[in-house]
Amino acid sequence: MLHSVYPSLYFHSNSDSKSTIKEESDDGLPKPTTLSLHVALLYFIIAFLLLIQVLLITLMPMSTKQSHFGSYETGFQTEMRPSQSTLTLHRVKFYGGVLFDENGTVSLSHRPGEPDYFGTPGPDIDYAWGKLLNARMIKVEPKDYPEGAARLSKQDLDPRLEHHTDPLTYRVETSGLHALHCLNYIRKSFWPEYYKGFEDPPEHEKDPKKLVHSAHLKHCLQQLQQALICQADLTPTPRTWRPAPAGKKGHGLFHADVDQWHTCRNWEAMREWMYPLQEYHL
């Protein structure tokens, strides 16, 4: 019976009921041979190793790229590294798109419940910007400074932050908050009659050792340009037709439909991470 089921290659020529290659169990079914178990185990090991190799080939380029630069979700090599929960992403809808009401009047969309950061200046707007930019400076110990960022020297350590038990630390702000500061500076420059000091002094009074308004303004514009190019947000912004109401011939507008959903870092989580580290206020 055994010769009819398995090739004769697996049996001794004089096999009997005591064969070491094939035995019958108590219920009459053949037991697996030691050789067949070894072959099955060998196939399993080969398949497992092939799977590992495929995974390594597939994932290695991605992991190598991420480990060198980092990512938007995990933090980049040039950034400070807060906890992973701080860098969580969420979807945010942008506003500021062009609207027409039933009378054909043009307006801009606005996020419900948000202050009008770019309206006519006054105490409410100043308060909103102050809250947005409050405590943007933080202290960072040299050991926590990102390796990929520009290296600082000992003279950059702030002696005002020296404590009896703490080492000297760097006084820094995040690039994102500095860009917001620059945006606020540009906003103020549109209202020199309300915000004093946002005009250059007369040419004969200029001090070459002081940063005048026009130089500060150029600095801020350059920072925003670089930040926008660096981030290079690929969210599509369609150009759509905004028709005026019926009867308003010749009125209407092709404009960028900016009221789109974007993927953003969690601003509030980042501020909560910064708060324990804050050392200065505006």
TORKOLNU-967371 format. One line per field, with one value per residue: residue in one letter; z, y, x of N, C-alpha, C in turn. Coordinates in nm, 2 decimals. Each point is the difference from the previous one (the first is absolute). Layout:
N
res	[A,...]
n.c3	[Z,...]
n.c2	[Y,...]
n.c1	[X,...]
ca.c3	[Z,...]
ca.c2	[Y,...]
ca.c1	[X,...]
c.c3	[Z,...]
c.c2	[Y,...]
c.c1	[X,...]
//
This chain:
282
res	[M,L,H,S,V,Y,P,S,L,Y,F,H,S,N,S,D,S,K,S,T,I,K,E,E,S,D,D,G,L,P,K,P,T,T,L,S,L,H,V,A,L,L,Y,F,I,I,A,F,L,L,L,I,Q,V,L,L,I,T,L,M,P,M,S,T,K,Q,S,H,F,G,S,Y,E,T,G,F,Q,T,E,M,R,P,S,Q,S,T,L,T,L,H,R,V,K,F,Y,G,G,V,L,F,D,E,N,G,T,V,S,L,S,H,R,P,G,E,P,D,Y,F,G,T,P,G,P,D,I,D,Y,A,W,G,K,L,L,N,A,R,M,I,K,V,E,P,K,D,Y,P,E,G,A,A,R,L,S,K,Q,D,L,D,P,R,L,E,H,H,T,D,P,L,T,Y,R,V,E,T,S,G,L,H,A,L,H,C,L,N,Y,I,R,K,S,F,W,P,E,Y,Y,K,G,F,E,D,P,P,E,H,E,K,D,P,K,K,L,V,H,S,A,H,L,K,H,C,L,Q,Q,L,Q,Q,A,L,I,C,Q,A,D,L,T,P,T,P,R,T,W,R,P,A,P,A,G,K,K,G,H,G,L,F,H,A,D,V,D,Q,W,H,T,C,R,N,W,E,A,M,R,E,W,M,Y,P,L,Q,E,Y,H,L]
n.c3	[0.00,0.08,-0.07,0.01,0.12,0.04,-0.06,-0.07,-0.05,0.07,-0.06,0.10,-0.07,0.13,-0.02,0.13,0.08,0.02,-0.12,-0.01,-0.12,0.01,0.08,0.05,0.01,0.12,-0.06,-0.03,0.04,-0.11,0.07,0.02,-0.11,0.06,-0.11,0.00,0.13,-0.03,-0.10,0.07,0.10,-0.09,-0.05,0.12,0.03,-0.11,0.02,0.13,-0.04,-0.10,0.09,0.09,-0.10,-0.03,0.13,0.02,-0.11,0.04,0.13,-0.04,-0.13,0.04,0.07,-0.11,-0.09,0.08,0.02,-0.12,-0.05,0.03,0.06,-0.07,0.01,-0.03,-0.08,-0.04,-0.07,-0.06,0.04,0.10,0.08,0.00,0.08,-0.03,0.12,0.02,-0.07,0.07,-0.11,-0.05,-0.04,-0.07,0.00,-0.11,0.04,-0.05,-0.04,-0.13,0.06,-0.06,0.06,0.04,0.06,-0.01,0.13,-0.02,0.05,0.11,-0.02,0.11,0.07,0.03,0.08,-0.11,0.08,-0.03,-0.02,-0.11,0.10,0.01,0.03,0.11,0.12,-0.06,-0.11,0.07,0.07,-0.11,-0.06,0.11,0.00,-0.13,0.03,0.10,0.07,-0.10,0.10,-0.03,0.11,-0.06,0.07,0.01,0.09,0.00,-0.03,-0.11,-0.03,-0.07,0.11,-0.03,0.01,0.13,0.04,0.08,-0.09,-0.06,0.10,0.05,0.05,-0.05,-0.07,0.06,0.05,0.12,-0.05,-0.08,-0.11,-0.05,-0.05,-0.11,-0.03,-0.03,-0.12,-0.02,-0.11,0.03,0.12,-0.05,-0.09,0.11,0.08,-0.10,-0.01,0.13,-0.02,-0.10,0.07,0.10,-0.09,-0.02,0.13,-0.07,-0.03,0.01,-0.07,0.10,-0.07,-0.08,0.02,-0.11,0.07,0.00,-0.12,0.03,0.05,-0.11,0.08,-0.07,0.13,-0.04,0.04,-0.12,-0.01,-0.10,0.08,0.11,-0.08,-0.06,0.12,0.04,-0.11,0.02,0.13,-0.03,-0.09,0.09,0.10,-0.08,-0.05,0.12,0.04,-0.10,0.06,-0.02,0.10,-0.08,-0.07,-0.03,-0.13,0.07,-0.07,0.05,-0.05,-0.05,0.09,-0.04,-0.12,0.05,-0.12,-0.05,0.11,0.07,0.04,-0.08,0.10,0.07,-0.01,0.09,0.00,0.02,0.00,0.11,-0.01,0.13,0.06,0.12,-0.03,0.05,-0.06,-0.11,0.01,0.02,-0.11,-0.06,0.05,0.02,-0.13,0.00,-0.04,-0.11,0.02,-0.09]
n.c2	[-0.12,0.00,-0.11,-0.02,0.05,-0.05,0.08,-0.10,0.13,0.02,-0.12,-0.08,-0.07,-0.02,0.10,0.01,-0.06,-0.03,0.04,0.05,-0.03,-0.11,0.05,-0.10,0.09,0.02,0.11,-0.04,0.13,0.04,-0.02,0.13,-0.01,-0.03,-0.07,-0.03,-0.02,-0.05,-0.06,-0.03,-0.03,-0.07,-0.05,-0.02,-0.04,-0.07,-0.03,-0.02,-0.06,-0.06,-0.02,-0.04,-0.07,-0.04,-0.02,-0.05,-0.06,-0.03,-0.03,-0.06,0.03,-0.04,-0.11,-0.02,0.03,-0.07,-0.10,0.04,0.03,-0.11,0.04,0.05,-0.13,-0.03,0.11,0.12,-0.04,0.10,-0.08,0.08,-0.10,0.05,-0.03,-0.13,0.01,0.07,-0.10,-0.03,-0.06,0.11,-0.01,0.10,0.06,0.05,0.13,0.10,-0.09,0.03,0.08,-0.04,0.10,0.00,0.10,-0.10,0.02,0.04,-0.11,-0.02,-0.13,-0.04,-0.05,-0.07,0.10,0.02,0.06,0.12,-0.09,0.02,0.02,0.11,0.04,-0.07,0.03,-0.03,0.06,0.10,-0.01,-0.01,0.10,0.07,-0.05,0.03,0.11,-0.01,0.03,0.06,0.06,-0.10,-0.07,-0.03,-0.11,0.01,-0.08,0.09,0.07,0.02,-0.12,0.00,0.07,0.13,-0.03,0.01,0.11,0.00,0.09,-0.11,-0.06,0.00,0.09,0.07,-0.11,0.05,-0.13,-0.02,-0.06,0.10,-0.07,0.07,0.08,-0.05,0.13,-0.08,0.01,-0.06,-0.05,-0.09,0.01,-0.01,-0.09,-0.05,0.02,-0.05,-0.09,0.00,-0.01,-0.08,-0.07,0.01,-0.04,-0.06,0.01,0.08,0.04,-0.13,-0.06,0.06,0.06,0.00,0.09,0.02,0.03,0.13,0.01,0.13,-0.07,-0.06,-0.10,-0.01,0.03,0.06,-0.10,0.07,0.06,0.07,0.00,0.03,0.08,0.04,0.01,0.06,0.08,0.01,0.01,0.08,0.07,0.00,0.03,0.08,0.03,0.00,0.05,0.09,0.05,-0.13,0.05,-0.06,0.11,-0.05,0.04,0.06,-0.01,0.12,-0.05,0.12,0.05,-0.05,0.05,-0.05,0.05,-0.09,-0.04,-0.02,-0.12,-0.02,-0.09,0.00,-0.12,0.08,0.00,-0.05,-0.13,0.02,-0.07,0.02,0.06,-0.06,0.12,-0.03,-0.11,0.07,0.09,-0.10,-0.05,0.11,-0.01,-0.13,0.02,0.07,0.10,0.04,0.12,0.03]
n.c1	[0.08,0.10,0.04,-0.13,0.02,0.11,0.08,0.04,0.03,-0.12,0.01,0.03,0.08,0.04,-0.08,-0.02,-0.08,0.13,-0.04,0.12,-0.04,-0.08,-0.08,-0.09,-0.09,-0.05,-0.04,0.12,0.01,0.07,0.11,0.02,0.08,0.11,0.02,-0.12,0.01,0.12,-0.06,-0.11,0.08,0.07,-0.11,-0.04,0.12,0.00,-0.13,0.03,0.12,-0.07,-0.09,0.10,0.05,-0.12,-0.03,0.12,-0.01,-0.12,0.03,0.11,-0.03,-0.12,0.04,0.08,-0.10,-0.09,0.09,0.03,-0.11,-0.06,-0.11,-0.10,-0.03,0.12,0.01,0.05,0.11,-0.05,-0.10,-0.05,0.02,-0.12,-0.09,-0.02,-0.06,0.11,0.05,-0.11,-0.05,-0.06,-0.13,0.04,-0.12,0.06,0.02,-0.08,-0.09,-0.01,-0.09,-0.12,-0.06,-0.13,0.07,0.08,-0.02,0.12,0.03,0.06,0.02,-0.06,0.10,-0.11,-0.02,0.07,0.09,-0.03,0.09,-0.07,-0.09,-0.08,0.12,0.01,-0.05,-0.11,0.04,0.04,-0.11,-0.07,0.07,-0.02,-0.12,-0.01,0.07,-0.08,0.11,0.05,0.07,0.09,0.03,0.12,0.01,0.13,-0.02,-0.10,0.11,-0.08,0.05,-0.11,-0.02,0.00,0.13,-0.02,0.06,0.10,0.04,-0.06,0.07,-0.12,0.08,-0.10,0.03,0.11,-0.01,-0.03,-0.10,-0.03,0.03,0.09,-0.09,-0.05,-0.01,-0.10,-0.05,-0.11,0.04,-0.09,0.04,0.13,-0.04,-0.07,0.11,0.07,-0.10,0.00,0.13,-0.01,-0.08,0.08,0.09,-0.12,0.02,0.09,-0.12,-0.02,0.10,0.06,0.10,-0.10,0.09,0.07,0.10,0.00,0.04,0.00,-0.11,0.02,-0.01,0.12,0.01,-0.11,-0.08,-0.01,-0.12,0.05,0.11,-0.07,-0.07,0.11,0.05,-0.11,0.00,0.13,-0.03,-0.10,0.08,0.11,-0.09,-0.06,0.12,0.05,-0.12,-0.01,-0.10,-0.03,-0.07,-0.08,0.03,-0.12,0.01,-0.10,-0.11,0.00,-0.11,-0.02,-0.10,-0.12,0.02,0.11,-0.03,0.09,-0.08,0.10,0.05,0.11,-0.01,0.11,-0.05,0.04,-0.13,0.12,-0.01,0.08,0.12,-0.03,0.11,-0.01,-0.05,-0.11,0.02,0.05,-0.10,-0.07,0.07,-0.01,-0.12,0.03,0.04,-0.11,0.07,-0.05,-0.05,-0.09]
ca.c3	[0.00,0.01,-0.13,-0.09,0.04,-0.01,-0.10,0.06,0.04,0.14,0.08,-0.01,-0.09,0.08,0.11,0.07,0.10,0.09,-0.08,0.07,-0.09,0.00,0.10,0.01,0.13,0.06,-0.08,-0.13,-0.09,0.00,0.08,-0.08,0.02,0.05,-0.12,-0.05,0.09,-0.02,-0.13,0.02,0.08,-0.09,-0.09,0.08,0.03,-0.13,-0.03,0.10,-0.04,-0.12,0.04,0.07,-0.11,-0.08,0.09,0.01,-0.13,-0.01,0.10,0.03,-0.05,0.07,0.14,-0.01,-0.03,0.11,0.11,-0.03,0.00,0.09,-0.08,0.05,0.11,0.11,0.03,-0.08,0.07,0.03,0.10,0.13,0.00,0.11,0.01,-0.13,0.00,-0.04,-0.15,-0.06,-0.11,-0.02,-0.12,0.03,-0.11,-0.02,-0.04,-0.06,-0.14,-0.05,-0.01,-0.05,0.06,-0.10,-0.07,-0.08,0.08,0.02,0.13,0.02,0.10,0.13,0.09,0.10,0.13,0.00,-0.01,-0.13,0.03,-0.10,-0.01,0.04,0.13,0.13,0.12,-0.02,-0.09,0.07,0.10,-0.07,-0.04,0.12,0.05,-0.10,0.01,0.14,0.05,-0.11,0.03,0.10,0.03,-0.04,0.04,-0.12,-0.03,-0.06,-0.13,-0.11,-0.07,-0.13,-0.01,0.01,0.13,0.08,0.08,0.14,0.02,-0.02,0.12,0.07,0.15,0.07,0.03,0.08,0.13,0.09,-0.04,-0.14,-0.08,-0.09,-0.11,-0.12,-0.01,-0.14,-0.04,-0.11,-0.13,-0.03,0.08,-0.05,-0.12,0.04,0.04,-0.12,-0.06,0.08,-0.03,-0.13,0.02,0.07,-0.09,-0.08,0.08,0.07,0.08,0.12,0.06,-0.01,-0.02,-0.13,-0.11,0.00,0.04,-0.12,-0.05,0.08,0.14,0.00,0.07,-0.07,0.10,0.05,-0.10,-0.03,-0.03,-0.14,0.00,0.07,-0.09,-0.10,0.07,0.03,-0.13,-0.04,0.08,-0.04,-0.13,0.02,0.07,-0.09,-0.10,0.07,0.03,-0.13,0.02,-0.13,-0.01,-0.12,0.02,-0.13,-0.04,-0.03,-0.04,0.10,-0.07,0.07,-0.02,-0.13,-0.03,0.02,-0.12,0.00,0.13,0.03,0.03,0.01,0.11,0.07,0.10,0.10,0.11,-0.02,0.12,0.01,0.11,0.08,0.13,0.10,0.06,0.14,0.06,0.00,0.11,0.13,0.03,0.02,0.12,0.12,-0.03,-0.02,0.10,-0.02,-0.06,-0.08]
ca.c2	[0.12,0.12,0.02,0.05,0.14,0.08,-0.06,-0.10,0.06,0.03,-0.13,-0.10,-0.11,-0.11,0.07,-0.08,0.08,0.08,0.10,0.13,0.11,0.03,-0.08,0.02,0.04,-0.09,0.00,-0.05,0.10,0.01,0.11,0.07,-0.04,0.10,0.07,0.09,0.12,0.08,0.06,0.11,0.11,0.07,0.09,0.11,0.09,0.07,0.09,0.10,0.09,0.08,0.10,0.11,0.07,0.09,0.11,0.08,0.07,0.09,0.11,0.06,0.13,0.10,0.03,0.07,0.14,0.06,0.01,0.11,0.13,0.00,0.02,0.10,-0.06,-0.04,0.10,-0.01,0.00,0.14,0.05,-0.06,-0.12,-0.01,-0.13,-0.03,0.05,0.14,0.02,-0.06,0.07,0.00,0.08,0.14,0.07,0.14,0.10,0.12,0.00,0.11,-0.03,0.11,-0.01,0.01,0.13,0.01,0.06,-0.09,-0.02,-0.12,-0.10,0.02,-0.12,0.04,0.01,0.05,0.14,0.06,0.04,0.10,0.11,0.13,-0.02,0.04,-0.08,-0.14,-0.06,-0.01,-0.11,-0.13,-0.03,-0.02,-0.13,-0.09,0.01,0.01,-0.10,-0.07,-0.04,-0.11,-0.04,-0.13,-0.03,-0.04,-0.15,-0.02,0.08,-0.10,-0.02,0.04,0.15,0.07,-0.02,0.12,0.00,0.03,0.14,0.01,-0.04,0.12,0.00,0.03,-0.12,-0.09,-0.02,-0.07,-0.14,-0.02,0.06,0.11,-0.05,0.09,0.06,-0.02,-0.01,-0.08,0.07,0.03,0.12,0.12,0.04,0.07,0.13,0.08,0.04,0.10,0.12,0.05,0.06,0.13,0.10,0.06,0.10,0.08,0.11,-0.07,-0.06,0.09,-0.06,-0.08,0.09,0.03,0.14,0.08,-0.05,0.06,-0.04,-0.15,-0.06,-0.13,-0.11,-0.03,-0.06,0.09,-0.07,-0.06,-0.12,-0.10,-0.04,-0.09,-0.13,-0.08,-0.05,-0.10,-0.11,-0.06,-0.06,-0.13,-0.09,-0.05,-0.08,-0.11,-0.09,-0.04,-0.06,-0.05,0.00,0.07,0.13,0.03,0.14,-0.02,0.12,0.05,0.09,0.10,-0.04,0.03,0.14,0.07,-0.03,0.04,-0.02,-0.14,0.00,-0.12,0.02,-0.12,-0.05,-0.04,-0.07,-0.15,-0.08,-0.03,-0.08,0.09,-0.04,0.05,0.12,0.00,-0.10,0.05,0.10,-0.07,-0.05,0.12,0.08,-0.03,0.04,0.14,0.08,0.14,0.04,0.12]
ca.c1	[-0.08,0.09,0.06,-0.09,-0.02,0.13,0.10,0.09,0.13,0.00,-0.01,0.10,-0.05,-0.05,-0.07,-0.11,-0.08,0.08,0.08,0.02,-0.04,-0.15,-0.08,-0.14,-0.05,-0.10,-0.12,0.03,0.04,0.15,0.06,0.10,0.14,0.10,0.05,-0.10,0.00,0.12,-0.02,-0.10,0.07,0.10,-0.08,-0.05,0.11,0.03,-0.11,0.01,0.11,-0.03,-0.09,0.08,0.08,-0.09,-0.03,0.12,0.02,-0.11,0.00,0.13,0.01,-0.09,0.05,0.13,-0.03,-0.06,0.09,0.10,-0.07,-0.12,-0.12,-0.09,-0.08,0.09,0.10,0.12,0.13,0.03,-0.10,-0.01,-0.08,-0.09,-0.06,-0.07,-0.14,0.01,0.01,-0.11,-0.05,-0.15,-0.05,-0.04,-0.05,0.04,-0.10,0.05,-0.04,-0.08,-0.14,-0.09,-0.13,-0.11,0.00,0.12,0.11,0.12,0.05,0.09,-0.05,0.07,-0.02,-0.09,0.05,0.14,0.02,0.03,0.14,0.05,-0.09,0.05,0.07,-0.07,0.03,-0.04,0.09,0.13,-0.01,0.00,0.14,0.08,-0.03,0.06,0.14,0.04,0.09,0.05,0.14,0.02,0.14,0.03,0.14,0.08,-0.02,-0.12,-0.01,0.00,0.13,0.00,-0.01,0.13,0.06,0.02,0.12,-0.02,-0.04,-0.15,-0.07,-0.06,0.03,-0.12,-0.07,0.08,-0.06,0.10,0.00,-0.01,0.11,-0.04,-0.09,-0.02,-0.13,-0.04,-0.14,-0.02,0.00,-0.14,-0.05,0.07,-0.07,-0.13,0.04,0.03,-0.13,-0.06,0.08,-0.05,-0.14,0.01,0.06,-0.11,-0.07,0.10,-0.07,-0.04,0.11,0.11,0.13,0.00,0.05,0.14,0.04,0.06,0.12,0.11,0.00,0.02,0.12,0.03,0.01,-0.13,-0.09,-0.11,-0.12,0.01,0.09,-0.08,-0.10,0.06,0.04,-0.12,-0.04,0.09,-0.03,-0.12,0.02,0.07,-0.08,-0.10,0.07,0.04,-0.11,-0.05,-0.13,-0.05,-0.15,-0.05,-0.08,-0.06,-0.04,-0.14,-0.07,-0.09,-0.10,-0.09,-0.14,-0.06,-0.02,0.13,0.08,0.14,0.06,0.04,0.15,0.08,0.09,0.05,-0.09,0.09,-0.07,0.03,0.05,0.14,0.05,0.09,0.03,-0.09,0.06,-0.03,0.09,0.13,0.00,0.00,0.14,0.09,-0.04,0.08,0.13,0.00,0.09,-0.02,-0.12,0.02]
c.c3	[0.00,-0.14,-0.10,0.02,-0.02,-0.10,0.07,0.04,0.15,0.09,-0.03,-0.09,0.08,0.11,0.05,0.10,0.09,-0.08,0.08,-0.09,0.00,0.10,-0.01,0.14,0.04,-0.09,-0.15,-0.10,0.01,0.08,-0.10,0.03,0.06,-0.12,-0.06,0.09,-0.02,-0.13,0.02,0.08,-0.09,-0.09,0.08,0.03,-0.13,-0.03,0.09,-0.03,-0.12,0.03,0.07,-0.10,-0.08,0.08,0.01,-0.13,-0.02,0.09,0.02,-0.06,0.07,0.14,0.00,-0.02,0.12,0.11,-0.02,0.01,0.11,-0.09,0.07,0.12,0.12,0.04,-0.09,0.08,0.04,0.11,0.14,0.01,0.12,0.00,-0.13,0.00,-0.04,-0.15,-0.07,-0.11,0.00,-0.12,0.04,-0.12,0.00,-0.04,-0.06,-0.15,-0.03,-0.01,-0.05,0.08,-0.10,-0.07,-0.08,0.07,0.03,0.15,0.01,0.10,0.12,0.09,0.11,0.14,0.01,-0.01,-0.15,0.01,-0.10,-0.02,0.04,0.14,0.11,0.11,-0.02,-0.09,0.06,0.11,-0.07,-0.05,0.12,0.05,-0.09,0.01,0.14,0.03,-0.12,0.02,0.10,0.02,-0.04,0.04,-0.12,-0.03,-0.07,-0.14,-0.11,-0.07,-0.14,-0.02,0.01,0.14,0.06,0.08,0.14,0.02,-0.03,0.12,0.08,0.15,0.08,0.04,0.09,0.14,0.08,-0.04,-0.15,-0.08,-0.08,-0.12,-0.11,0.01,-0.15,-0.02,-0.12,-0.13,-0.03,0.08,-0.04,-0.12,0.03,0.05,-0.12,-0.07,0.08,-0.02,-0.13,0.01,0.07,-0.10,-0.09,0.08,0.08,0.09,0.13,0.08,-0.02,-0.02,-0.12,-0.12,0.02,0.05,-0.12,-0.03,0.09,0.14,0.01,0.07,-0.07,0.10,0.05,-0.12,-0.02,-0.04,-0.14,0.00,0.08,-0.08,-0.10,0.06,0.01,-0.13,-0.04,0.08,-0.05,-0.14,0.01,0.06,-0.10,-0.11,0.07,0.02,-0.13,0.01,-0.13,0.00,-0.12,0.03,-0.14,-0.02,-0.05,-0.03,0.11,-0.07,0.10,-0.02,-0.13,-0.01,0.02,-0.11,0.02,0.13,0.03,0.01,-0.01,0.11,0.06,0.11,0.12,0.12,-0.01,0.13,-0.02,0.11,0.07,0.13,0.10,0.07,0.15,0.08,0.01,0.11,0.14,0.03,0.03,0.14,0.12,-0.02,-0.01,0.11,-0.02,-0.06,-0.09,0.08]
c.c2	[0.12,0.03,0.07,0.15,0.09,-0.06,-0.09,0.06,0.02,-0.12,-0.08,-0.11,-0.11,0.06,-0.10,0.09,0.08,0.10,0.13,0.12,0.03,-0.10,0.03,0.04,-0.10,-0.01,-0.05,0.10,0.01,0.12,0.07,-0.06,0.11,0.08,0.10,0.12,0.09,0.08,0.12,0.11,0.08,0.10,0.12,0.10,0.08,0.10,0.12,0.10,0.08,0.11,0.12,0.08,0.09,0.12,0.10,0.08,0.11,0.12,0.07,0.14,0.10,0.03,0.07,0.15,0.07,0.02,0.11,0.13,0.01,0.02,0.10,-0.05,-0.04,0.10,-0.02,0.02,0.14,0.06,-0.05,-0.11,-0.01,-0.15,-0.02,0.05,0.15,0.02,-0.07,0.09,0.00,0.08,0.13,0.07,0.14,0.08,0.12,0.00,0.11,-0.04,0.12,-0.03,0.02,0.13,0.02,0.06,-0.10,-0.01,-0.12,-0.09,0.01,-0.12,0.04,0.00,0.05,0.15,0.05,0.05,0.12,0.11,0.13,-0.01,0.07,-0.09,-0.15,-0.08,-0.01,-0.11,-0.14,-0.04,-0.02,-0.14,-0.11,-0.02,0.00,-0.11,-0.08,-0.04,-0.11,-0.02,-0.14,-0.03,-0.05,-0.15,-0.02,0.08,-0.10,-0.01,0.06,0.15,0.06,0.00,0.14,-0.01,0.03,0.15,0.02,-0.04,0.12,-0.01,0.03,-0.12,-0.10,-0.01,-0.08,-0.15,-0.02,0.06,0.12,-0.06,0.11,0.06,0.00,0.02,-0.10,0.08,0.04,0.12,0.13,0.04,0.07,0.14,0.09,0.03,0.11,0.14,0.06,0.06,0.14,0.11,0.06,0.11,0.08,0.11,-0.06,-0.06,0.08,-0.08,-0.09,0.09,0.02,0.14,0.07,-0.05,0.05,-0.05,-0.16,-0.03,-0.13,-0.12,-0.05,-0.06,0.09,-0.08,-0.07,-0.13,-0.11,-0.05,-0.10,-0.14,-0.08,-0.06,-0.12,-0.13,-0.08,-0.07,-0.14,-0.10,-0.06,-0.09,-0.13,-0.10,-0.06,-0.09,-0.04,-0.01,0.08,0.12,0.03,0.14,-0.02,0.14,0.03,0.10,0.09,-0.04,0.04,0.15,0.08,-0.03,0.05,-0.02,-0.15,0.00,-0.14,0.02,-0.14,-0.04,-0.06,-0.07,-0.15,-0.06,-0.02,-0.09,0.08,-0.07,0.07,0.12,0.00,-0.10,0.05,0.11,-0.06,-0.06,0.11,0.06,-0.04,0.05,0.16,0.07,0.15,0.03,0.12,0.12]
c.c1	[0.09,0.07,-0.09,-0.03,0.12,0.09,0.10,0.13,0.01,0.01,0.13,-0.06,-0.06,-0.08,-0.11,-0.07,0.08,0.09,0.01,-0.04,-0.15,-0.06,-0.14,-0.04,-0.11,-0.12,0.02,0.05,0.15,0.04,0.10,0.14,0.08,0.05,-0.10,-0.02,0.11,-0.02,-0.10,0.06,0.09,-0.08,-0.06,0.11,0.04,-0.10,0.01,0.11,-0.03,-0.10,0.07,0.08,-0.08,-0.04,0.11,0.02,-0.11,0.01,0.13,0.01,-0.08,0.06,0.13,-0.02,-0.06,0.10,0.10,-0.07,-0.11,-0.12,-0.09,-0.07,0.09,0.10,0.13,0.13,0.04,-0.09,0.03,-0.10,-0.09,-0.06,-0.08,-0.15,0.00,-0.01,-0.11,-0.06,-0.15,-0.03,-0.05,-0.05,0.05,-0.12,0.06,-0.03,-0.10,-0.15,-0.08,-0.13,-0.11,-0.01,0.13,0.12,0.11,0.04,0.09,-0.06,0.09,-0.03,-0.09,0.07,0.14,0.01,0.04,0.15,0.05,-0.10,0.06,0.05,-0.08,0.04,-0.03,0.10,0.14,0.00,0.01,0.14,0.09,-0.02,0.07,0.15,0.06,0.10,0.06,0.14,0.00,0.14,0.03,0.15,0.08,-0.02,-0.13,-0.01,0.01,0.13,0.00,-0.01,0.14,0.05,0.02,0.13,-0.03,-0.05,-0.15,-0.08,-0.04,0.03,-0.12,-0.08,0.07,-0.06,0.11,0.01,-0.01,0.12,-0.04,-0.08,-0.01,-0.14,-0.04,-0.15,-0.01,-0.01,-0.15,-0.05,0.07,-0.07,-0.13,0.04,0.02,-0.13,-0.06,0.08,-0.05,-0.14,0.01,0.05,-0.10,-0.07,0.10,-0.06,-0.05,0.11,0.12,0.13,0.00,0.02,0.15,0.02,0.05,0.14,0.12,0.00,0.02,0.13,0.03,0.02,-0.13,-0.09,-0.12,-0.12,0.00,0.08,-0.07,-0.11,0.05,0.04,-0.13,-0.06,0.08,-0.02,-0.13,0.01,0.07,-0.08,-0.10,0.06,0.04,-0.11,-0.06,-0.13,-0.06,-0.15,-0.05,-0.09,-0.06,-0.04,-0.14,-0.07,-0.10,-0.10,-0.07,-0.14,-0.05,-0.03,0.12,0.09,0.14,0.07,0.02,0.15,0.05,0.10,0.04,-0.10,0.08,-0.07,0.00,0.04,0.15,0.03,0.11,0.04,-0.09,0.06,-0.02,0.09,0.14,0.02,0.00,0.13,0.09,-0.02,0.09,0.15,0.02,0.08,-0.03,-0.14,0.03,0.00]
//
